[in-house]
Amino acid sequence: MSFSADVKNELARLTAAKHCCAVAECYGALLFAHTFSSREARFVTANRSVVKRLAALFRLAFDVEFDEIRGGDARQSLLITDETKLREIIGTFGFAPDEMLSAHLNLGALEGECCRVSLLRGAFLAGGNVADPDRTYHLEMKTRHRAAARETLSLLRELGFEPRLTERNTASMLYFKQSTAI
C-alpha cells in the first residue's frame, strides 16, 4: 500500500463532528472530484476507505446515495447522475444548477473554521496525493475547476500555508514541496 493510501485511510477514519463539516467535506470532494457538473458528480478512487467515507458523508450531508458504484478491486467510480440529487447538492453551495459553468469556492457556504479544514480534507480525499516523506516532499491536489483551484489557494494562504499552483493539461494542480507545510 502506498504512503498516500495510508494517509487517506487515516483521514477516512475521522468522524465528521457536525453536519456543517460533513457538507463542507463533500464540497471539497466535489470541487476536486474527477467530474463535477450540473449533469454528473463522479469520484474515481482505488481506496475502499475513501469510497466508504464519501458514501457516509453524502448520506449525512444530503441524505443521498450514489446512483452507481462501478469498478472492481483496482479502481471504483462513484456516480451521482440523478438530476434532483444534483440540483439539491449544487443549490446547497449557492449555485444555480442551470447556470453552473464553472465551480467556485463559495466561502459563504462554510460556517466556520472547522468547515474550512473539512473542505480541505474532502479535496485531498478526492483529488490529492502525497509522496512518502522518506523519499521526497510533495503533496498535490488536482481539480478540473481553475476557479476552485485559485480560490482554494487563497483559502490555504489565509490559513498560513504557501502552496503553489500550476496547470497540467486540463487540470489545475495545487502543490507543496516544503516538508513543514506537508
Residue frames as a rotation matrix with the C-alpha (Angstrom) as fourth column:
MET 1
0.586 0.811 0.000 0.00
0.811 -0.586 0.000 0.00
0.000 0.000 -1.000 0.00
SER 2
-0.097 -0.629 0.771 1.28
0.582 -0.665 -0.468 3.49
0.807 0.403 0.431 -0.84
PHE 3
-0.822 -0.259 -0.507 2.01
0.564 -0.488 -0.666 6.22
-0.075 -0.834 0.547 1.67
SER 4
-0.827 0.557 0.076 -0.75
-0.496 -0.786 0.370 8.33
0.266 0.268 0.926 0.10
ALA 5
-0.067 0.819 -0.570 -3.24
-0.068 0.567 0.821 5.48
0.995 0.094 0.018 0.57
ASP 6
-0.361 -0.138 -0.922 -2.20
0.848 0.364 -0.386 5.19
0.389 -0.921 -0.014 4.22
VAL 7
-0.987 -0.009 -0.160 -2.83
0.073 -0.916 -0.395 8.91
-0.143 -0.401 0.905 4.73
LYS 8
-0.516 0.851 -0.101 -6.23
-0.616 -0.287 0.733 8.70
0.595 0.440 0.672 3.05
ASN 9
-0.094 0.447 -0.890 -7.14
0.418 0.829 0.372 5.67
0.904 -0.336 -0.265 5.18
GLU 10
-0.672 -0.226 -0.705 -6.28
0.740 -0.198 -0.643 7.64
0.006 -0.954 0.300 8.29
LEU 11
-0.934 0.352 -0.069 -8.33
-0.354 -0.935 0.025 10.65
-0.056 0.047 0.997 7.17
ALA 12
-0.363 0.834 -0.416 -11.25
-0.354 0.290 0.889 8.41
0.862 0.470 0.191 6.24
ARG 13
-0.348 0.187 -0.919 -11.39
0.726 0.674 -0.138 7.09
0.593 -0.715 -0.370 9.82
LEU 14
-0.997 -0.032 -0.064 -12.09
0.065 -0.784 -0.618 10.56
-0.031 -0.620 0.784 11.25
THR 15
-0.227 0.971 -0.075 -15.63
0.951 0.204 -0.233 11.30
-0.211 -0.124 -0.970 12.35
ALA 16
-0.477 0.201 0.855 -17.46
0.307 -0.874 0.377 14.30
0.823 0.443 0.355 10.92
ALA 17
-0.906 0.010 -0.422 -18.14
0.416 -0.157 -0.896 16.20
-0.075 -0.988 0.138 14.12
LYS 18
-0.340 0.792 -0.507 -21.01
-0.107 -0.568 -0.816 18.30
-0.934 -0.223 0.278 12.80
HIS 19
0.436 0.617 0.655 -23.45
0.648 0.289 -0.704 18.31
-0.624 0.732 -0.274 9.90
CYS 20
0.890 -0.099 -0.445 -21.88
-0.299 -0.863 -0.406 21.53
-0.344 0.495 -0.798 8.57
CYS 21
-0.090 -0.996 0.023 -18.48
-0.726 0.082 0.683 19.83
-0.682 0.045 -0.730 8.44
ALA 22
-0.213 0.102 0.972 -19.90
0.428 0.904 -0.002 16.86
-0.879 0.415 -0.236 6.52
VAL 23
0.828 0.541 0.146 -21.37
0.399 -0.386 -0.832 19.29
-0.394 0.747 -0.535 3.98
ALA 24
0.633 -0.653 -0.415 -18.04
-0.672 -0.730 0.124 21.13
-0.384 0.201 -0.901 3.74
GLU 25
-0.325 -0.774 0.544 -16.08
-0.329 0.632 0.702 17.90
-0.887 0.049 -0.460 3.26
CYS 26
0.201 0.494 0.846 -18.46
0.706 0.525 -0.475 16.88
-0.679 0.693 -0.243 0.47
TYR 27
0.937 0.152 -0.315 -17.98
-0.048 -0.836 -0.546 20.32
-0.347 0.527 -0.776 -1.07
GLY 28
0.132 -0.974 -0.184 -14.20
-0.781 -0.216 0.586 19.91
-0.611 0.067 -0.789 -1.12
ALA 29
-0.383 -0.227 0.895 -14.53
0.169 0.936 0.310 16.43
-0.908 0.270 -0.320 -2.54
LEU 30
0.572 0.682 0.457 -16.87
0.607 0.024 -0.795 17.66
-0.552 0.731 -0.400 -5.28
LEU 31
0.826 -0.274 -0.493 -14.61
-0.430 -0.871 -0.238 20.56
-0.364 0.409 -0.837 -6.28
PHE 32
-0.192 -0.974 -0.118 -11.65
-0.917 0.136 0.374 18.16
-0.348 0.180 -0.920 -6.60
ALA 33
0.292 0.421 0.859 -13.63
-0.098 0.906 -0.411 15.21
-0.951 0.036 0.306 -7.98
HIS 34
-0.596 -0.426 0.680 -12.99
0.556 0.392 0.733 13.59
-0.579 0.815 0.004 -11.34
THR 35
-0.657 0.479 0.582 -16.17
0.394 -0.440 0.807 15.27
0.643 0.760 0.100 -12.62
PHE 36
-0.416 0.623 -0.663 -18.50
0.691 -0.257 -0.676 17.82
-0.591 -0.739 -0.323 -11.03
SER 37
-0.970 0.222 0.101 -21.10
-0.082 -0.687 0.722 19.49
0.230 0.692 0.684 -13.19
SER 38
-0.392 0.903 0.175 -24.85
-0.851 -0.284 -0.441 20.04
-0.349 -0.322 0.880 -13.29
ARG 39
0.373 0.533 -0.760 -25.16
-0.801 0.598 0.026 16.67
0.468 0.599 0.650 -15.08
GLU 40
0.657 -0.213 -0.723 -22.82
0.257 0.965 -0.050 14.46
0.708 -0.153 0.689 -13.08
ALA 41
0.409 -0.660 0.630 -20.68
-0.912 -0.277 0.302 14.07
-0.025 -0.698 -0.715 -9.98
ARG 42
0.855 -0.205 -0.477 -18.06
0.040 0.942 -0.333 11.35
0.517 0.265 0.814 -10.39
PHE 43
0.428 -0.756 0.494 -15.35
-0.844 -0.140 0.517 10.27
-0.321 -0.639 -0.699 -7.96
VAL 44
0.724 -0.313 -0.615 -12.67
-0.143 0.804 -0.577 7.84
0.675 0.505 0.538 -9.07
THR 45
0.202 -0.652 0.731 -10.56
-0.979 -0.153 0.135 6.14
0.024 -0.743 -0.669 -6.43
ALA 46
-0.037 -0.293 -0.955 -8.68
-0.218 0.935 -0.278 2.94
0.975 0.198 -0.099 -5.74
ASN 47
-0.912 -0.372 0.172 -9.13
-0.201 0.040 -0.979 3.39
0.357 -0.927 -0.112 -1.99
ARG 48
-0.290 0.841 -0.457 -12.00
0.563 0.536 0.629 1.48
0.774 -0.075 -0.629 -0.37
SER 49
-0.395 0.099 -0.913 -11.85
0.864 -0.298 -0.406 3.67
-0.313 -0.949 0.032 2.74
VAL 50
-0.921 0.056 -0.385 -12.47
-0.160 -0.957 0.241 6.74
-0.355 0.284 0.891 0.60
VAL 51
-0.653 0.733 -0.191 -15.43
-0.004 0.249 0.969 5.01
0.758 0.633 -0.159 -1.08
LYS 52
-0.133 0.601 -0.788 -16.98
0.903 0.401 0.153 4.25
0.408 -0.691 -0.596 2.32
ARG 53
-0.609 -0.163 -0.776 -16.20
0.584 -0.754 -0.300 7.73
-0.537 -0.636 0.554 3.65
LEU 54
-0.959 0.240 -0.148 -17.78
-0.279 -0.736 0.617 9.51
0.039 0.633 0.773 0.68
ALA 55
-0.422 0.850 -0.316 -20.88
0.296 0.458 0.839 7.30
0.857 0.260 -0.444 0.80
ALA 56
-0.129 0.338 -0.932 -21.33
0.991 0.084 -0.107 8.04
0.042 -0.937 -0.346 4.52
LEU 57
-0.782 -0.234 -0.578 -20.69
0.325 -0.944 -0.058 11.77
-0.532 -0.233 0.814 4.06
PHE 58
-0.881 0.474 -0.015 -23.21
-0.243 -0.423 0.873 12.15
0.407 0.773 0.487 1.24
ARG 59
-0.158 0.828 -0.538 -25.82
0.666 0.491 0.561 10.31
0.729 -0.270 -0.629 3.32
LEU 60
-0.198 0.011 -0.980 -25.14
0.931 -0.312 -0.192 12.56
-0.308 -0.950 0.051 6.30
ALA 61
-0.833 -0.268 -0.483 -24.84
0.177 -0.958 0.227 15.83
-0.524 0.104 0.846 4.39
PHE 62
-0.725 0.491 -0.484 -27.58
-0.689 -0.502 0.522 15.44
0.014 0.712 0.702 1.76
ASP 63
-0.113 0.646 0.755 -29.43
-0.398 0.667 -0.630 12.22
-0.910 -0.372 0.181 2.62
VAL 64
0.653 0.253 -0.714 -28.50
-0.757 0.175 -0.630 10.83
-0.034 0.951 0.306 -0.81
GLU 65
0.388 -0.513 0.766 -26.93
0.159 0.856 0.493 7.61
-0.908 -0.070 0.414 -2.01
PHE 66
-0.604 -0.589 -0.537 -24.65
-0.527 -0.210 0.823 7.30
-0.598 0.780 -0.184 -5.01
ASP 67
0.426 0.795 -0.433 -26.64
-0.845 0.178 -0.504 6.30
-0.323 0.580 0.747 -8.09
GLU 68
0.933 -0.190 -0.304 -23.97
-0.005 0.841 -0.541 3.87
0.359 0.507 0.784 -9.17
ILE 69
0.334 -0.905 0.264 -20.67
-0.700 -0.051 0.713 2.47
-0.632 -0.422 -0.650 -7.97
ARG 70
0.941 -0.049 -0.336 -18.69
-0.255 0.553 -0.793 0.92
0.225 0.832 0.508 -10.82
GLY 71
0.134 -0.985 -0.112 -15.46
-0.776 -0.034 -0.629 -0.95
0.616 0.171 -0.769 -10.93
GLY 72
0.686 0.017 -0.727 -13.66
0.227 0.945 0.236 -3.61
0.691 -0.327 0.645 -9.03
ASP 73
0.642 -0.479 -0.599 -10.67
0.745 0.204 0.635 -4.03
-0.182 -0.854 0.487 -6.79
ALA 74
-0.321 -0.908 0.270 -8.30
0.946 -0.322 0.042 -1.73
0.049 0.269 0.962 -8.65
ARG 75
-1.000 0.016 -0.016 -10.45
-0.017 -0.999 0.045 1.37
-0.015 0.046 0.999 -9.18
GLN 76
-0.276 0.961 -0.032 -14.00
0.927 0.258 -0.271 2.40
-0.252 -0.104 -0.962 -8.43
SER 77
-0.863 0.163 0.478 -16.18
0.067 -0.901 0.429 5.17
0.501 0.402 0.766 -9.83
LEU 78
-0.469 0.745 -0.474 -18.90
0.727 0.021 -0.686 6.63
-0.501 -0.667 -0.552 -7.63
LEU 79
-0.856 0.176 0.486 -21.58
0.317 -0.565 0.762 8.44
0.409 0.806 0.428 -9.63
ILE 80
-0.257 0.866 -0.428 -24.46
0.435 -0.292 -0.852 10.77
-0.863 -0.406 -0.302 -8.98
THR 81
-0.956 -0.027 0.294 -26.41
0.288 -0.294 0.911 11.48
0.062 0.955 0.289 -12.15
ASP 82
-0.077 0.990 -0.117 -29.93
0.995 0.083 0.054 11.94
0.063 -0.112 -0.992 -10.79
GLU 83
-0.317 -0.038 0.948 -30.96
0.410 -0.906 0.101 15.50
0.855 0.421 0.303 -11.67
THR 84
0.711 0.661 0.241 -32.92
0.035 -0.376 0.926 16.03
0.703 -0.649 -0.291 -8.43
LYS 85
0.677 -0.542 -0.498 -29.97
0.709 0.298 0.639 14.98
-0.198 -0.786 0.586 -6.27
LEU 86
-0.313 -0.869 0.383 -27.56
0.936 -0.351 -0.031 17.16
0.161 0.349 0.923 -8.22
ARG 87
0.044 0.413 0.910 -29.84
0.229 -0.890 0.393 20.21
0.972 0.191 -0.134 -8.03
GLU 88
0.939 0.324 -0.118 -30.08
0.163 -0.116 0.980 19.85
0.304 -0.939 -0.161 -4.25
ILE 89
0.374 -0.882 -0.288 -26.33
0.873 0.230 0.429 19.39
-0.312 -0.412 0.856 -3.83
ILE 90
-0.413 -0.556 0.722 -25.39
0.800 -0.600 -0.005 22.26
0.436 0.575 0.692 -6.14
GLY 91
0.331 0.653 0.681 -28.01
0.170 -0.751 0.638 24.55
0.928 -0.095 -0.359 -4.56
THR 92
0.790 -0.087 -0.607 -26.54
0.613 0.137 0.778 23.90
0.015 -0.987 0.161 -1.11
PHE 93
-0.132 -0.967 -0.218 -23.36
0.897 -0.210 0.389 25.64
-0.422 -0.145 0.895 -2.21
GLY 94
0.051 0.250 -0.967 -25.11
0.115 -0.963 -0.243 28.72
-0.992 -0.099 -0.077 -3.57
PHE 95
-0.906 -0.363 -0.216 -25.02
-0.184 -0.122 0.975 27.87
-0.381 0.924 0.044 -7.27
ALA 96
0.254 0.933 -0.254 -27.89
-0.742 0.019 -0.670 27.86
-0.620 0.359 0.698 -9.74
PRO 97
-0.015 -0.330 0.944 -27.66
0.150 0.933 0.329 24.38
-0.989 0.146 0.035 -11.33
ASP 98
0.688 0.359 0.631 -28.74
0.640 0.109 -0.760 25.59
-0.341 0.927 -0.155 -14.77
GLU 99
0.935 -0.328 0.132 -26.12
-0.228 -0.844 -0.485 28.33
0.270 0.423 -0.865 -14.81
MET 100
0.627 -0.724 0.286 -23.17
-0.221 0.188 0.957 26.45
-0.747 -0.664 -0.042 -13.31
LEU 101
0.903 -0.369 -0.221 -20.46
-0.205 0.083 -0.975 26.86
0.378 0.926 -0.001 -15.91
SER 102
-0.153 -0.980 -0.124 -17.51
-0.058 0.134 -0.989 26.89
0.987 -0.144 -0.077 -13.51
ALA 103
0.617 0.333 -0.713 -17.37
0.626 0.342 0.701 25.62
0.477 -0.879 0.002 -9.96
HIS 104
-0.054 -0.572 0.818 -16.23
-0.287 -0.776 -0.562 28.23
0.956 -0.265 -0.122 -7.48
LEU 105
-0.523 -0.160 -0.837 -15.38
0.740 0.401 -0.539 28.04
0.422 -0.902 -0.092 -3.82
ASN 106
0.153 0.681 0.716 -18.22
-0.047 -0.719 0.694 29.82
0.987 -0.139 -0.078 -2.04
LEU 107
-0.806 -0.560 -0.193 -16.85
0.174 0.087 -0.981 30.61
0.566 -0.824 0.028 1.42
GLY 108
-0.469 0.729 0.498 -20.34
-0.856 -0.515 -0.050 31.72
0.220 -0.450 0.866 2.44
ALA 109
0.466 0.636 -0.615 -21.35
-0.485 0.765 0.424 28.04
0.741 0.100 0.664 2.32
LEU 110
-0.187 -0.607 -0.772 -18.79
0.509 0.613 -0.605 27.26
0.841 -0.506 0.194 5.04
GLU 111
0.740 0.672 0.018 -19.97
0.313 -0.368 0.876 28.00
0.595 -0.643 -0.482 8.56
GLY 112
0.892 -0.415 0.179 -16.70
-0.372 -0.449 0.813 28.13
-0.257 -0.791 -0.555 10.47
GLU 113
0.015 -0.992 -0.128 -13.01
-0.995 -0.028 0.100 27.32
-0.103 0.126 -0.987 10.72
CYS 114
-0.295 -0.076 0.952 -13.85
-0.288 0.958 -0.013 23.63
-0.911 -0.278 -0.305 11.27
CYS 115
0.703 0.641 0.308 -15.68
0.140 0.300 -0.944 23.61
-0.697 0.707 0.121 7.94
ARG 116
0.648 -0.540 -0.537 -12.68
-0.762 -0.460 -0.456 25.05
-0.001 0.704 -0.710 6.11
VAL 117
-0.437 -0.800 0.410 -10.49
-0.801 0.554 0.228 22.24
-0.410 -0.229 -0.883 7.39
SER 118
-0.006 0.541 0.841 -13.20
0.052 0.840 -0.540 19.73
-0.999 0.040 -0.033 6.42
LEU 119
0.880 0.300 -0.368 -13.35
-0.300 -0.249 -0.921 21.19
-0.368 0.921 -0.129 2.90
LEU 120
0.132 -0.924 -0.359 -9.60
-0.989 -0.098 -0.112 20.71
0.069 0.370 -0.927 2.54
ARG 121
-0.474 -0.233 0.849 -9.84
-0.436 0.900 0.004 17.13
-0.765 -0.368 -0.528 3.80
GLY 122
0.485 0.747 0.454 -12.52
0.120 0.457 -0.881 16.38
-0.866 0.482 0.132 1.19
ALA 123
0.757 -0.275 -0.593 -10.40
-0.647 -0.435 -0.626 18.00
-0.086 0.858 -0.507 -1.53
PHE 124
-0.316 -0.945 0.083 -7.43
-0.934 0.326 0.150 15.82
-0.168 -0.030 -0.985 -0.59
LEU 125
-0.260 0.268 0.928 -9.50
-0.161 0.935 -0.316 12.62
-0.952 -0.231 -0.200 -0.38
ALA 126
0.711 0.661 0.240 -10.97
0.153 0.188 -0.970 13.21
-0.686 0.726 0.032 -3.86
GLY 127
0.951 -0.269 0.151 -8.07
0.086 -0.240 -0.967 14.78
0.296 0.933 -0.205 -5.73
GLY 128
0.605 -0.727 0.325 -4.98
-0.795 -0.522 0.311 14.53
-0.056 -0.446 -0.893 -3.57
ASN 129
0.760 -0.517 -0.395 -1.75
0.370 0.843 -0.392 12.62
0.535 0.152 0.831 -3.46
VAL 130
0.716 -0.597 0.362 1.20
-0.693 -0.547 0.470 12.77
-0.083 -0.587 -0.805 -1.10
ALA 131
0.327 -0.708 -0.626 4.65
-0.281 0.560 -0.779 11.27
0.902 0.431 -0.016 -1.56
ASP 132
0.730 -0.208 -0.651 6.41
0.632 0.570 0.525 9.20
0.262 -0.795 0.547 1.06
PRO 133
0.917 -0.350 0.189 8.47
-0.385 -0.901 0.200 11.71
0.100 -0.257 -0.961 3.07
ASP 134
0.457 -0.798 0.394 11.33
0.082 0.479 0.874 9.20
-0.886 -0.367 0.284 3.29
ARG 135
0.054 -0.391 0.919 11.80
0.950 0.303 0.073 9.71
-0.307 0.869 0.388 -0.46
THR 136
-0.770 -0.213 0.602 10.70
0.451 -0.849 0.276 13.26
0.452 0.483 0.750 -1.24
TYR 137
-0.554 0.614 -0.562 8.38
0.364 -0.429 -0.827 16.02
-0.749 -0.663 0.014 -0.07
HIS 138
-0.939 0.327 -0.103 5.43
-0.243 -0.425 0.872 16.52
0.242 0.844 0.479 -2.36
LEU 139
-0.464 0.885 0.027 1.71
0.526 0.300 -0.796 16.95
-0.713 -0.355 -0.605 -1.73
GLU 140
-0.975 0.169 -0.145 -0.71
-0.218 -0.603 0.767 17.84
0.042 0.780 0.625 -4.50
MET 141
-0.247 0.957 0.149 -4.43
0.335 0.229 -0.914 18.27
-0.909 -0.176 -0.377 -5.09
LYS 142
-0.983 -0.139 0.117 -5.82
0.140 -0.167 0.976 18.23
-0.116 0.976 0.184 -8.63
THR 143
-0.062 0.991 -0.120 -9.05
0.293 -0.097 -0.951 19.75
-0.954 -0.094 -0.285 -9.92
ARG 144
-0.411 0.024 0.911 -10.56
0.912 0.008 0.411 20.46
0.002 1.000 -0.026 -13.31
HIS 145
0.691 0.704 0.166 -12.03
0.678 -0.710 0.191 23.72
0.252 -0.019 -0.968 -11.99
ARG 146
-0.245 -0.884 0.397 -9.48
0.659 -0.452 -0.601 26.53
0.711 0.115 0.694 -12.33
ALA 147
0.041 0.330 0.943 -11.53
-0.394 -0.862 0.319 28.98
0.918 -0.385 0.094 -10.29
ALA 148
0.946 0.320 -0.048 -11.85
-0.106 0.445 0.889 26.48
0.306 -0.836 0.455 -7.44
ALA 149
0.361 -0.895 -0.261 -8.08
0.872 0.423 -0.245 25.89
0.330 -0.139 0.934 -7.53
ARG 150
-0.382 -0.507 0.772 -7.32
0.265 -0.861 -0.434 29.62
0.885 0.039 0.464 -7.32
GLU 151
0.291 0.596 0.748 -9.85
-0.578 -0.514 0.634 30.15
0.762 -0.617 0.195 -4.53
THR 152
0.930 -0.066 -0.363 -8.57
0.290 0.738 0.609 27.11
0.228 -0.672 0.705 -2.58
LEU 153
-0.070 -0.989 0.130 -5.08
0.766 -0.136 -0.628 28.57
0.639 0.056 0.767 -2.99
SER 154
-0.257 0.050 0.965 -6.34
-0.296 -0.955 -0.029 31.78
0.920 -0.294 0.260 -1.34
LEU 155
0.788 0.592 0.167 -8.01
-0.374 0.245 0.895 29.79
0.489 -0.768 0.414 1.45
LEU 156
0.620 -0.635 -0.461 -4.79
0.720 0.694 0.013 27.88
0.312 -0.340 0.887 2.14
ARG 157
-0.375 -0.770 0.516 -2.86
0.462 -0.638 -0.616 31.16
0.804 0.008 0.595 2.25
GLU 158
0.190 0.541 0.820 -5.39
-0.546 -0.635 0.546 32.58
0.816 -0.551 0.175 4.72
LEU 159
0.975 0.204 -0.090 -4.71
-0.066 0.648 0.759 29.53
0.213 -0.734 0.645 6.88
GLY 160
0.584 -0.803 0.118 -0.96
-0.604 -0.333 0.724 30.26
-0.542 -0.494 -0.680 6.80
PHE 161
0.247 -0.485 0.839 0.18
0.488 0.810 0.325 27.87
-0.837 0.329 0.436 4.06
GLU 162
0.061 -0.306 -0.950 2.04
-0.678 -0.711 0.186 28.76
-0.732 0.633 -0.250 0.87
PRO 163
0.235 0.061 0.970 1.04
0.461 0.872 -0.166 26.31
-0.856 0.486 0.177 -1.86
ARG 164
-0.740 -0.389 -0.550 1.93
-0.352 -0.473 0.808 26.71
-0.574 0.791 0.213 -5.49
LEU 165
0.396 0.897 0.195 -0.44
-0.087 0.248 -0.965 26.45
-0.914 0.365 0.176 -8.41
THR 166
-0.743 -0.581 -0.333 0.27
-0.413 0.007 0.911 25.02
-0.527 0.814 -0.245 -11.84
GLU 167
0.434 0.846 -0.310 -1.70
-0.778 0.178 -0.603 23.85
-0.455 0.503 0.735 -14.86
ARG 168
-0.758 -0.573 0.312 -1.32
-0.317 0.741 0.592 20.36
-0.570 0.350 -0.743 -16.34
ASN 169
-0.848 0.455 0.271 -3.34
0.482 0.451 0.751 19.57
0.219 0.768 -0.602 -19.45
THR 170
-0.146 0.886 0.440 -6.97
0.109 -0.427 0.897 20.25
0.983 0.180 -0.034 -18.43
ALA 171
0.567 0.344 -0.749 -6.32
0.716 0.244 0.654 20.27
0.407 -0.907 -0.107 -14.68
SER 172
0.341 -0.455 0.823 -5.14
-0.526 -0.817 -0.234 22.76
0.779 -0.353 -0.518 -12.10
MET 173
0.340 -0.354 -0.871 -2.73
0.617 0.783 -0.077 21.46
0.710 -0.511 0.485 -9.51
LEU 174
0.684 -0.202 0.701 -2.16
-0.623 -0.662 0.417 22.89
0.380 -0.721 -0.579 -6.04
TYR 175
0.597 -0.498 -0.628 1.03
0.452 0.856 -0.249 21.54
0.662 -0.136 0.737 -4.56
PHE 176
0.826 -0.441 0.351 3.53
-0.547 -0.473 0.691 21.81
-0.139 -0.763 -0.632 -1.72
LYS 177
0.483 -0.753 -0.447 7.21
0.085 0.548 -0.832 20.90
0.872 0.363 0.329 -1.78
GLN 178
-0.314 -0.610 0.728 8.14
-0.662 -0.408 -0.628 22.10
0.680 -0.679 -0.275 1.72
SER 179
-0.548 0.044 -0.836 8.25
0.380 0.903 -0.201 19.47
0.746 -0.427 -0.511 4.46
THR 180
-0.962 0.171 -0.215 6.90
0.139 -0.372 -0.918 21.87
-0.237 -0.912 0.334 7.10
ALA 181
-0.480 0.829 -0.287 3.76
-0.873 -0.483 0.067 22.65
-0.083 0.282 0.956 5.08
ILE 182
-0.183 0.390 -0.903 3.10
-0.400 0.809 0.430 19.00
0.898 0.440 0.008 4.32
